[in-house]
Amino acid sequence: KKEMWLDDDDDDDNSGVSSSAAENGEVNSSSISNASAPKLNDAANDRFEADVASMREGTKLYLTNDFRSAEALFRRGMAGDDGDAISSSNENIGGDDANNDDAGGKSDEIVDYGSDGSDDDADTEACIDLRGAFALQYAIVGLLRGVASMEDDQLDTSLARLWEADAMAARDAPWVGRKVVRGVCQLMAGIVECLRKRPAKGVCHMAGSWMYLRALRTEALDYDGLGREVVRSSALLGLGAFALILSLLPDGLVRAASWTTGFEVDRAAGLEMLRACQKEGGVYAPIAALGWISFTVDTKAFLGEEQTEAELTECEALLKWANASFPDSLFFGILEADLHASRRQLPEALSVLDRAMVMPCLDELRALKAVLSYKKAIYHLAALDWIEAAKAFELSQSIYKASGRRSLGPSMAIYAAHCFCIDGGDGCEEAAKRMMDEIVVYKAMDKSNWPRPDRMAFLAHAEYENDHGCNTNVNWSLLHIATAMAITMRCTL
């Protein structure tokens, strides 16, 4: 079936846009307008709306901590009507050749959502295949679950899934939705490559994503055709996040990015786009809300910027909206705790985390449990409750250790040791020495790429051995933990 656009005038040779032109980025924004948006018959339109509803349901599932059900739903969406997904998600179908049309793992036929005409053999049909969009969601949720559960080889699996989604989207009809999916696939692949410590590949993929994502400004932002709640929602989210992230770069890099992409970096405009995305209630409204709230209550605090009461009030309103739609969400729950902490309401913040810590899903999502425990430790530090902070740091370290993860274990251990030392209660000296002994074990491990907090823990342990003869010192521990509170954790009141 031909992947072409259906125009009101079939005799107009300029109404069609070939898939090769769209794929090479040669499509002028004027050639894809609201008037030339694909049109479906009633049955096909119902099917399209059902797919959009499935995407919303999948988003709700993973935002309410049910990652596996969300993956299963998105996997079914990848199968389309033929009941068979394009390829196994565990196959490395893309790799370096993932952008080629001959890359493995693509189906032989796209899903035909119908056309205006009654003749199925007509030369012009609006064939929109949403399996690529489902595959992208499948890859992203798999990445979130893999990281949250500390799975082995999670990055390799996620990268294979992203290339699978890109291959599926490449076979879609040449509409703006395809560009959005392929651009996000490239962008996410770049992020995953950076996480795999392959920055050159990562930057290359991120730069390549702009070939597709630039359509967000010219075609998607004002799109008013089929699937507007998906296309415009993704445009507001993508452009808002893009502007927000670039605004956090050093000034020189911001100017370079603006010159390279032609995109004017404006943090205020980016935040407004995220807010508009949430208000309009499109498919990505909850993700935009997460981004807006997290920047306000978390990123601004890290940057040392004061939140206004109006901003915190708006965060509170957004969290009420989120709690009604996504009850018991760990994502929004963490932000609710941060909001209480921003208002110096530490008991309320700790109460939110205590409720989250008993959720059954944390048995699998071990990384999230470690993060929650770390958050509790920070709030206890802000309240100068040393013994509770020590216990929370020790719990976080034990989760990493039990999961076979080395990174961040030394930093959690040194923080726990300092807190035990400062508290000085019964058994605290022995507990501090026990945590110091854990760092000795980490130092003996065959690992060279320790993150900076862990390297600082090793330096502190060297001082403990060389300068203090392996004896705890309250003043020394207080100096170290106060420095970490002010510079690293940003939890001083």
LINPEUR-V853820 format. One record per residue. SS is DSSP state (H for helix, E for strand, C for the rest). PSI is psi in radians with two decimals (999 if undefined). OMEGA is omega as a letter, one per 30 degrees, with the letter a starting at -180 (NA if undefined). Layout:
# LINPEUR-V853820
{{SS,PSI,OMEGA} {SS,PSI,OMEGA}}
This chain:
# LINPEUR-V853820
{{C,2.47,a} {C,2.36,l} {C,1.55,a} {C,2.87,l} {C,2.56,l} {C,2.09,a} {C,2.86,l} {C,-0.54,a} {C,1.82,a} {C,-0.30,a} {C,-0.08,a} {C,1.90,a} {C,-0.34,a} {C,-0.05,a} {C,-0.45,a} {C,2.58,l} {C,2.08,a} {C,2.65,a} {H,-0.55,l} {H,-0.66,l} {H,-0.73,l} {H,-0.66,a} {H,-0.50,a} {C,0.10,l} {C,0.37,a} {C,0.03,a} {C,2.17,l} {C,2.50,a} {H,-0.48,a} {H,-0.32,a} {H,-0.25,l} {C,1.75,a} {C,3.09,l} {H,-0.58,a} {H,-0.50,a} {H,0.26,l} {C,2.52,a} {C,2.45,a} {C,2.40,a} {C,2.69,l} {C,3.04,a} {H,-0.78,a} {H,-0.76,a} {H,-0.64,l} {H,-0.69,l} {H,-0.68,l} {H,-0.70,l} {H,-0.82,l} {H,-0.62,l} {H,-0.66,l} {H,-0.72,l} {H,-0.71,l} {H,-0.64,l} {H,-0.67,l} {H,-0.71,l} {H,-0.74,a} {H,-0.71,l} {H,-0.70,l} {H,-0.74,l} {H,-0.65,a} {H,-0.85,a} {H,-0.43,l} {H,-0.30,l} {C,0.45,l} {C,0.10,l} {C,1.31,a} {H,-0.70,a} {H,-0.71,l} {H,-0.66,l} {H,-0.75,l} {H,-0.75,a} {H,-0.71,l} {H,-0.81,l} {H,-0.58,l} {H,-0.71,l} {H,-0.67,l} {H,-0.57,l} {H,-0.49,a} {H,-0.39,a} {H,-2.61,a} {H,-0.30,a} {H,-0.10,l} {C,0.15,a} {C,2.02,l} {C,2.84,a} {C,-0.77,l} {C,2.96,a} {C,2.40,a} {C,-0.29,a} {C,-0.08,l} {C,2.48,l} {C,1.40,a} {C,-0.30,a} {C,-1.36,a} {H,-2.54,a} {H,-0.29,a} {H,0.26,a} {C,-0.39,a} {C,-0.13,l} {C,2.60,a} {C,-0.35,a} {C,0.18,a} {C,2.58,a} {C,2.90,l} {C,0.34,l} {C,2.63,l} {C,2.82,l} {C,-0.27,a} {C,2.42,l} {C,2.91,l} {C,2.24,l} {C,1.97,l} {C,0.22,l} {C,3.05,a} {C,3.10,l} {C,-0.65,a} {C,2.88,l} {C,-0.18,a} {C,1.92,a} {C,-0.31,a} {C,0.17,a} {C,2.63,a} {C,-0.40,a} {C,2.09,l} {C,2.52,l} {C,1.74,a} {C,1.79,a} {C,2.16,a} {C,1.92,a} {C,0.09,a} {H,-0.54,l} {H,-0.68,l} {H,-0.72,l} {H,-0.71,a} {H,-0.64,l} {H,-0.79,l} {H,-0.69,l} {H,-0.74,a} {H,-0.76,a} {H,-0.78,l} {H,-0.66,l} {H,-0.67,l} {H,-0.79,l} {H,-0.80,a} {H,-0.70,a} {H,-0.77,l} {H,-0.75,a} {H,-0.49,a} {C,0.02,l} {C,0.73,l} {C,2.62,l} {C,2.57,l} {C,0.46,a} {H,-0.61,a} {H,-0.70,l} {H,-0.77,l} {H,-0.74,a} {H,-0.69,l} {H,-0.72,l} {H,-0.69,l} {H,-0.66,l} {H,-0.74,l} {H,-0.56,l} {H,-0.77,l} {H,-0.71,l} {H,-0.72,l} {H,-0.68,l} {H,-0.75,a} {H,-0.55,a} {H,-0.38,a} {C,0.03,l} {C,2.89,l} {C,2.68,a} {C,1.24,l} {C,2.97,a} {H,-0.49,l} {H,-0.60,l} {H,-0.72,l} {H,-0.69,l} {H,-0.84,a} {H,-0.80,a} {H,-0.62,l} {H,-0.75,l} {H,-0.63,l} {H,-0.80,l} {H,-0.75,a} {H,-0.81,l} {H,-0.66,l} {H,-0.66,l} {H,-0.71,l} {H,-0.76,l} {H,-0.71,l} {H,-0.66,l} {H,-0.69,l} {H,-0.48,l} {C,0.12,l} {C,0.72,l} {C,1.23,a} {H,-0.59,a} {H,-0.82,l} {H,-0.71,a} {H,-0.84,l} {H,-0.66,l} {H,-0.80,l} {H,-0.70,l} {H,-0.74,l} {H,-0.70,l} {H,-0.45,a} {H,-0.46,a} {H,-0.45,l} {H,-0.58,l} {H,-0.74,a} {H,-0.32,l} {C,-0.36,l} {H,-0.33,l} {H,-0.70,a} {H,-0.79,a} {H,-0.47,a} {H,-0.70,a} {H,-0.60,a} {C,-0.66,a} {C,0.32,a} {C,2.38,a} {C,0.62,a} {C,-2.66,a} {C,2.33,l} {C,0.49,a} {H,-0.66,a} {H,-0.32,l} {H,-0.86,a} {H,-0.91,a} {H,-0.66,l} {H,-0.77,l} {H,-0.59,l} {H,-0.81,l} {H,-0.73,l} {H,-0.84,a} {H,-0.85,a} {H,-0.67,l} {H,-0.81,l} {H,-0.69,l} {H,-0.83,l} {H,-0.69,a} {H,-0.78,a} {H,-0.78,a} {H,-0.57,a} {H,-0.32,a} {C,-0.13,a} {C,2.81,l} {C,2.70,a} {H,-0.73,a} {H,-0.73,l} {H,-0.56,l} {H,-0.78,l} {H,-0.71,l} {H,-0.73,a} {H,-0.69,l} {H,-0.72,a} {H,-0.69,a} {H,-0.76,a} {H,-0.29,a} {C,0.22,a} {C,2.09,l} {C,2.07,a} {C,2.10,a} {C,1.85,a} {H,-0.78,a} {H,-0.72,l} {H,-0.66,l} {H,-0.77,l} {H,-0.65,l} {H,-0.62,l} {H,-0.72,l} {H,-0.71,l} {H,-0.70,l} {H,-0.66,l} {H,-0.74,l} {H,-0.74,a} {H,-0.63,a} {H,-0.28,l} {C,0.42,l} {C,-3.04,a} {C,-0.64,a} {C,0.33,l} {H,-0.80,a} {H,-0.57,l} {H,-0.69,l} {H,-0.69,l} {H,-0.74,l} {H,-0.79,a} {H,-0.76,a} {H,-0.81,a} {H,-0.77,a} {H,-0.64,l} {H,-0.72,a} {H,-0.80,a} {H,-0.31,a} {H,-1.00,a} {H,-0.74,l} {H,-0.65,l} {H,-0.72,l} {H,-0.62,l} {C,-0.10,a} {C,0.33,l} {C,2.39,a} {C,2.36,l} {C,2.45,l} {C,2.77,l} {H,-0.55,l} {H,-0.71,l} {H,-0.74,l} {H,-0.61,l} {H,-0.68,l} {H,-0.67,l} {H,-0.73,l} {H,-0.72,l} {H,-0.72,l} {H,-0.67,l} {H,-0.60,l} {H,-0.74,l} {H,-0.77,a} {H,-0.72,a} {H,-0.54,l} {H,-0.60,a} {H,-0.54,a} {C,1.24,a} {C,2.51,l} {C,0.40,l} {C,2.20,l} {H,-0.64,a} {H,-0.93,a} {H,-0.49,l} {H,-0.74,l} {H,-0.70,l} {H,-0.58,l} {H,-0.71,l} {H,-0.72,l} {H,-0.65,l} {H,-0.79,l} {H,-0.71,l} {H,-0.64,l} {H,-0.47,l} {C,0.19,a} {C,0.48,l} {C,1.26,a} {H,-0.72,l} {H,-0.72,l} {H,-0.69,l} {H,-0.76,l} {H,-0.59,l} {H,-0.70,l} {H,-0.78,a} {H,-0.63,l} {H,-0.70,l} {H,-0.67,a} {H,-0.58,a} {H,-0.33,a} {C,0.11,a} {C,2.35,a} {H,-0.51,a} {H,-0.36,a} {H,-0.23,l} {H,-0.57,l} {C,-0.71,a} {C,1.20,a} {H,-0.60,l} {H,-0.68,l} {H,-0.63,l} {H,-0.69,l} {H,-0.67,l} {H,-0.77,l} {H,-0.72,l} {H,-0.68,l} {H,-0.73,l} {H,-0.75,l} {H,-0.72,l} {H,-0.71,a} {H,-0.77,a} {H,-0.67,l} {H,-0.65,l} {H,-0.76,a} {H,-0.53,l} {C,0.04,a} {C,0.56,l} {C,1.47,a} {H,-0.72,a} {H,-0.69,l} {H,-0.64,l} {H,-0.74,l} {H,-0.77,a} {H,-0.69,a} {H,-0.73,l} {H,-0.72,a} {H,-0.68,l} {H,-0.75,l} {H,-0.76,l} {H,-0.68,a} {H,-0.56,l} {H,-0.80,l} {H,-0.73,a} {H,-0.80,a} {H,-0.46,l} {C,-0.01,a} {C,0.32,l} {C,2.30,a} {C,-0.72,a} {C,2.44,l} {C,-0.18,l} {H,-0.85,l} {H,-0.70,a} {H,-0.69,l} {H,-0.67,a} {H,-0.74,a} {H,-0.64,l} {H,-0.76,l} {H,-0.74,a} {H,-0.78,l} {H,-0.77,a} {H,-0.72,l} {H,-0.75,a} {H,-0.76,a} {H,-0.70,a} {H,-0.84,l} {C,0.28,l} {C,-3.02,a} {C,2.23,l} {C,-0.05,a} {H,-0.63,l} {H,-0.76,l} {H,-0.68,l} {H,-0.69,l} {H,-0.76,l} {H,-0.63,l} {H,-0.70,l} {H,-0.65,l} {H,-0.64,l} {H,-0.56,l} {H,-0.65,a} {H,-0.60,l} {H,-0.70,l} {H,-0.75,l} {H,-0.71,a} {H,-0.49,a} {C,-0.13,a} {C,2.63,l} {C,1.47,a} {C,2.27,a} {C,-0.31,a} {C,0.86,l} {C,2.43,l} {C,2.87,a} {H,-0.76,l} {H,-0.61,l} {H,-0.65,l} {H,-0.67,l} {H,-0.59,l} {H,-0.69,l} {H,-0.68,l} {H,-0.72,l} {H,-0.66,l} {H,-0.60,l} {H,-0.69,l} {H,-0.72,l} {H,-0.69,a} {H,-0.82,a} {H,-0.65,a} {C,-0.40,a} {C,0.12,l} {C,0.63,l} {C,0.49,l} {C,2.45,a} {C,2.61,a} {C,2.04,a} {H,-0.81,a} {H,-0.71,l} {H,-0.78,l} {H,-0.70,a} {H,-0.70,l} {H,-0.77,a} {H,-0.79,a} {H,-0.59,l} {H,-0.68,l} {H,-0.76,l} {H,-0.68,l} {H,-0.69,a} {H,-0.64,a} {H,-0.77,a} {H,-0.88,a} {H,-0.38,a} {C,0.88,a} {C,0.41,l} {C,2.55,a} {C,999,NA}}
